[in-house]
Amino acid sequence: MADIRIDIGGEIFSARFEEAAAPQTVARFRTMLPYRDRIIHVRWSGEACWIPMGERDLGVGFENATRHPAPGQVIVHPGHVTNMSETEILVAYGPCSFGSKAGPLAGNHFLTITDGLDRLANVCRSVLWDGAKQITFSAA
């Protein structure tokens, strides 16, 4: 059963929260729904797209943090914790080693896309070649 519906430029994906592994991050993100922003392709991390959130403090620390999210895994970097990068959400669609120009980063794996990973790769490659797309996370 899906917890979240993700719309990236009109392509719809179902996802589930990783509540047991990242309870604080999941709880905080739930309060932000529906969440709308723009998604752009990463510069340093490989096959992923990201949502820069600037100085926004989500009020969470590291939990279930990874540097190497698998395709379909969604992670959040709580920027205030390291001061190496801003707060950001990253959506992996292929091989990924999360980092910034300042070095390696880690993010809390709090959400997993459960269907359409082939479509996710196509959409994210379109972001690379065609530019930013709108993204919306909403309750399923």
C-alpha positions in Angstrom: 0.0 0.0 0.0 1.3 3.4 -0.9 1.7 6.2 1.6 2.6 8.9 -0.9 1.8 9.9 -4.4 4.7 11.7 -6.2 4.0 13.7 -9.4 7.1 14.6 -11.3 6.2 16.7 -14.4 3.0 14.7 -14.8 4.4 11.2 -14.2 2.9 9.6 -11.2 4.7 7.3 -8.8 3.6 5.5 -5.6 5.9 5.5 -2.6 6.0 4.2 1.0 7.4 5.9 4.1 10.3 4.2 5.9 8.8 4.9 9.3 10.7 2.2 11.3 14.1 3.4 10.0 13.5 7.2 9.9 10.6 8.0 12.3 11.5 11.7 12.9 12.1 12.5 9.3 8.9 10.8 8.2 6.9 12.6 10.9 8.3 16.0 9.9 7.7 15.4 6.2 4.1 14.3 6.8 3.5 17.8 8.3 4.7 19.4 5.0 2.2 17.6 2.8 1.3 18.4 0.2 4.8 19.5 -0.7 5.4 21.3 -4.0 8.7 22.4 -5.4 11.0 22.0 -8.5 13.4 19.2 -9.0 16.7 19.5 -10.9 19.4 17.1 -11.8 22.4 16.7 -9.4 25.8 17.9 -10.3 28.1 15.8 -8.1 26.2 12.7 -7.1 25.6 10.6 -10.2 22.1 9.5 -11.4 19.8 11.4 -9.1 17.7 14.5 -9.0 17.4 16.9 -6.1 15.3 19.5 -4.5 17.4 22.3 -3.0 15.7 23.7 0.2 18.2 26.3 1.1 18.5 27.2 4.8 15.2 25.5 5.7 15.7 23.7 9.0 13.5 20.5 9.2 14.4 20.0 12.8 15.7 16.5 12.4 19.2 15.0 12.7 20.7 12.0 11.0 18.8 8.7 11.2 19.1 5.9 8.7 21.6 8.0 6.8 23.2 6.7 3.6 25.6 8.1 1.0 24.6 5.5 -1.6 20.8 5.5 -2.1 19.5 2.8 -4.4 17.2 3.6 -7.4 13.9 4.7 -6.0 15.1 5.7 -2.6 14.4 9.3 -1.5 16.7 10.8 1.1 16.8 14.1 2.9 20.0 15.9 4.0 19.4 18.0 7.1 21.7 20.8 6.1 22.0 22.5 9.5 23.6 19.4 11.0 26.8 19.5 8.9 27.0 23.0 7.4 28.5 21.3 4.3 25.4 21.8 2.2 22.0 23.1 2.3 18.9 21.1 3.3 17.9 19.1 0.3 15.9 16.1 -0.9 17.5 13.7 -3.3 15.7 11.1 -5.5 18.1 8.4 -6.8 17.2 6.8 -10.2 20.5 4.9 -10.8 24.0 4.6 -9.3 24.5 7.4 -6.8 27.2 8.5 -4.4 25.7 11.5 -2.6 28.0 14.5 -2.3 28.6 18.1 -2.9 31.5 20.3 -4.0 32.6 20.3 -0.4 32.8 16.5 -0.2 30.7 13.4 0.7 27.2 13.9 2.2 24.7 11.6 3.7 20.9 11.7 3.9 18.1 10.1 5.8 16.4 7.4 3.6 12.8 8.2 4.5 10.8 7.3 1.4 10.9 4.5 -1.3 9.3 4.7 -4.7 7.5 1.3 -5.1 6.6 1.3 -8.8 7.8 2.5 -12.2 11.6 2.7 -11.7 12.0 2.5 -15.4 9.7 5.6 -15.8 11.6 7.3 -13.0 14.8 6.9 -14.8 13.3 8.3 -18.0 11.8 11.3 -16.1 15.0 12.1 -14.3 17.0 11.9 -17.5 14.6 14.3 -19.0 15.3 16.7 -16.1 19.0 16.3 -17.0 18.5 17.2 -20.7 15.4 19.4 -20.6 15.6 21.2 -17.3 13.7 21.5 -14.0 10.3 19.9 -13.5 7.6 20.5 -11.0 7.3 17.9 -8.2 4.5 17.3 -5.8 4.4 14.9 -2.9 0.8 14.3 -1.6 -0.9 11.7 0.6 -2.1 8.6 -1.3 
